[in-house]
Amino acid sequence: MSYDPLYLKTKKIEPIIHLVFWSMVFFFPYIKYFGREGGYSMSFAHEFNALFFYMVPSYVVYLWFLPLKNKKKYIPLIFLIFIGNALIHYYADATFHNEEGHEHHRWRTILSSLVTYLSFSLVFFTVHSIKKMYAKQLELDMVKQEKERAELKALKAQVNPHFLFNTLNTIYANTLKKDDKAPDLILKLSNNFRYVLHEGQKERVTIYQEIEHLKDYISLQKERLTNKIEVIFSEDIDNPKKQIAPLLLIPFVENAFKYTSVLKGKKHTIKIRLKIQDNDFSFYCENPRLDAQKEIETNWEESGIGIKNTQNRLQLLYPDQYKLSIEESEALFKVMLSIAI
């Protein structure tokens, strides 16, 4: 299991945190008596001795006892370690005190040591619990991310054949008419295949790449629906190197052409606008519906798969970073998408 950089950095500096903590414990008596006459009476050797006997039970608990799965089994052993450490601590500490006065406070001193060990153990128990909770949360986040990646992969697998099927229909219509432009259309189709199969599998592509892909698709559809449609395409991109998830826009454009293709008459207008200003990306697509409602609704059932797919991808890729608005009226179908990228 791999952890995020913050967790790894925290683990790396953990020894420094421990060093600071024990330094505070060591110097606390001197700070407490600072400014008083005579200061703290005990030597550094005495404090190092005490520090050693504080650290032993603390790290027995932190490094051995707390990671155990079956802790209850070893609780008696921990108590024995605490008591043994307190007794040794008492006799080691006696070398720094008047023997007669120290002997008089034996059990009180041992009990005080046990309380101190317990206090430090609680501190390390808190540290261990926080680390464990954080690691568990990271593990849950990683599982969630893996699930989202699997979902995105499945959604992309749906996007690819859906798009390619529609594009092949366009080429098929032109070859039936024995159009001289068929080779050029095949080349554009090849570019579309390349984009979907290679760039489409990446997590991010440049806005420039995504727009060029849209232009190729629009060019294919304009050849197919020469007299039926008029495309007004505009772009205002301040930084074409900005990154975006691939194949997010094509379902909306596909949908516009599919709606328009079933309409009667000529020169139906499809409007497509793209804009990036700073970190805000906006996309607008508008196409007519007019009175071919029944045909459109039948066609919509199929193209709606692509729209629903895109909504799911947006939620996974840009949670709380996008706004998608779809407006339908008798005459027009409008899509307005904004993403913070």
N, C-alpha and C positions, 0 to 999 in steps of 0.2 A: 504494500500500500504506500503510495506517495503522498506527502503532505504539502500544504501550500507553503510559499516562501516565508510568510510571517511565523508559522508554527516552527519551521526549521530554524529560523533566526532566533526564536525564543529558546529553543532547545540548545542552540549553540552558545548562547550567553547565560544559560542556567547556572553553570559553575560560578560565573562572576556574581550572579544574584545571591548564591549561597555564601560566597566569600564576603559580600557586603553584609548579609544578615548576621553571620557569625562575628564579624568585626564589630558590629553594633552591640552584640551580646557581650563581647570581650571588654569593650571600652565603656559600657554603660555605668559600671560602678565608679569609674574615674570621672565621668561626666556628672554623675549624681552628686559626688562630693567636691566637684570643682568649686573653688572659691572659699571652701571651708578651711578652717585652721588645720593645718597638717595634711589636708586632702585625704585621699583614700589610703588607708594604712597598709593594705596588702600589696605584695610584690607582683610583678608581671608573671613570675614563675607560678605563683598561687593561682592567678587567673587562667593561665594556660592549662594548668592541671584541671581546674573546674570545667574549662571549655571542652577538654578532651572527654570528660565523663558526661557532659551534656550531649556531645555529638554521637557517642557510641550508641545509646538507645534510640536516638533520633533517626540515625541512618539504618539501624537494624529494622526499625518500623518502616521507614520510607522505601528502602531498596529491597528488603526481603519480605516483610510481613504484608504490606499493602498490596503488592502485585499478586499475592497468592489467591487462588480461587476459593479454596476451603480454609478461610481464616479462623473459623471457630475452633478448629482442631488444634491450632497453635497458640491460642490465647493464653493457656496456662504457661506455656514456654516463655511467652513474652513477659508475663509477670515475674517468672523466675529470673529472666535476664535483667529486668528492671531492679529487682531486689538485690541480685548479685552485684550489679553495677553500683548500686547505692552503697552497699557495704564496702566494696573496694574503694569507692570514692571517699567514704568517711575516713578510712584508715590512711589513704593517701593524703587527704586534706589535713589529717592530724599532725603531719610533720611540719605544717606551717603555723600551728597554734600551741598555746600552752596546754600541755597534755591533761592536767587536772581539770581545767575549766572546760576543755573540749569534751572530756569523758562525761561530764555532768549533763551535756546536751546531746548525747549520742542519738537517742531514738527520735528526738525532735529534728535533729539534723538529717537523719535518714529519711524520715517522713517528708521533710521539706524537699529533699532531693527527688523523691518519688513524684511529688506534686509537680516539680519543675520538669522532670522527664515527660510526664503526662501532658504538660502544657506544650512543650516543644513537639511532642508527637501529634498533638491536635493541629499545630501549625502545619506540619508536614502532611498530615492527613488532608487538610484543606488544599494544599498545593497539589497533592496527588489527585484529589477529586476534580479540581479545576482542569488539570491536564487531561484526565481521563474523559471528562465531559466534552472538552474541546476536540480531542481526537475522535470521539464518537460522533460529534457533530460534523467534523470534516469527512468522516467515513460515510455518513448519511448523505452529505452534499455530493460526494463523489458518486455514490450509487445513483442519486437523482440525476447528476450530469450524464452518467453513462446511459441511463434510461432515456433522457432527452436526446442524446446523440443517436441512440437506436431509433427513436421515434422520428427524428429528422431524416435519418437515412432511409427509413421506410417511406416517409413523405416524398423525399427526392425520387425514390424509385417509382412513385406514382406520377410525379411531374414529368419525368422523362418520356415514357411511352405516350402519355397524353399529348404532350407537345409534338412529338415526332409523328404521331398518327395524323394530327391535323395538318402538319406541314407536307407530309406525303400526299395527302388529299389534294393539296394545292398543286404540286408537281404533276400528279396524275391528270388533273383537269387540263393542264397546259399541254401535256403530251398527247392527249386525245385530240386536241385541236391542231396537232402537229406544228406548234408554235416554234419559230426560229429562236425564240428567247429561252427555250428549254435548257440548253447547256449552261447559260448564265444562271438560271434558276437552280440547276443541279449543283453548281458551284456554291451558291448561297446556302443551299440545303446542306452541303458538305460543311460549310462554316458553322451552321447551326448544330450539326451533329458533333463537331469538334468542341464547340462551346459547352453543349450539354454534357458530353461524356468526359470532358477534361476539366474545364473551368467550373462546370456545374457541380463537381464533386468536392470542390474546395469550400472551406468555411466562409471565406470572404474573397471578393473580387473587387477591382476598381470600378467606380461609377462609369468610367469611360468604356470598359469592357461590357458592362451590362447594357449601356445605351447602344453600343454598336450591335449587340445581339438583337435588341429591339428593332433597330433600323433594318437589319437584314430580314427579320420576320415581316415587318411592314412592307418592305420592298417586294417580298414574295406574294403577299396578299394583294398588293396594288396591281401586280401583274395579272393575278387571277380575276380580280374584280375591277378591271380597268375603268369602265364607264359607270360603275355602280356607286363607287365611293370616292370621296375626296378627303385626304388626310391632312390635317393641320397639326404639324409637329413642331414644337419649340422646346429649346433647352437653354437654361441659364445656370451654368455650372461654374462656380468660382474656383473649384479645385477638383479636376477630373481624377485625381489620384486617391480621393476619399474612398474608403472601403465600405462595401455593402454585401449582404448575403446574396448569392446568385439565384437567378430564376424566381425572384419575388414578384417582378412586375409583369412578366410575360403572360400569366393567366388572365390578368385584367385586360391586356391588349387583345389576347385571343378571344376573350369574351365579347369585346367590342366588335370585332370583325364577324363573329358568329351571329350576333344579333343583327348586324347590318346586312349580312349576306342573304337573309331570308326576306328582306323587305322588297317591295315592288318599287319600280321607278329607278331614277338615276341620281347621281351626285349627292348621295347621302354623306353628311359630314361627320367625321370622327376627329375629335380634338384630343391631343395628347400633349401635356406640358410637364416638364421636369425642371426642378430648381434645387440648387444647393446654395445656401448662404450660411457661412460659418460651419456649424455642425448640424444644421437643420436641413433635412432632405424632404422635398415635397413632390408628390406625383398626382397628376389629375388626368382622368380619362373620361371622356363623354362620348356617348354614341346614341343614335336615334332608336326609338322603339316603334313609334307611330301606331298604325292600326293592325299590324300583323301579330296581334297578341297571342293567338292560339299557337301559331307556328313557333313564335319566340319562346313561349313557355315550354314547349316540347323540347326545343333545342337547349333551353336553359338548364334542364335537368341534367344534361350531359356536361355542359361547361361549368355548371355550378360545383362540380367535383373539384375543379381547379381552384375556384374561389375559396371553397371551404378548406382545401388543402393549404392555401396560402395563409388564411386566417390562423390555422393551427401552427404553421411555421413562424408566423410573426409573434405569436404568443410565446413560443419556445425561444426564439432568437432575440426578441426585443421586448421582454416583459416590462411594462410600465414606461416604455420608451417610444411607443408608437401610438398613432390614432388613425383608425380606419373608419371612414364613413361611406356608406353606400346608399345612394338616393335613387329611388325608382318612381317614375311617373308614367302617365300614358304615352308621353312623347319622348322622354329621355331616360337614359340610365347613366348615372354619374358615380365615379369612384374617386374619393379623395383620401390620399394616404400621406401621412407625415411621420418621419422617423428621426430620432436624435441619433446621429451616427458619429 
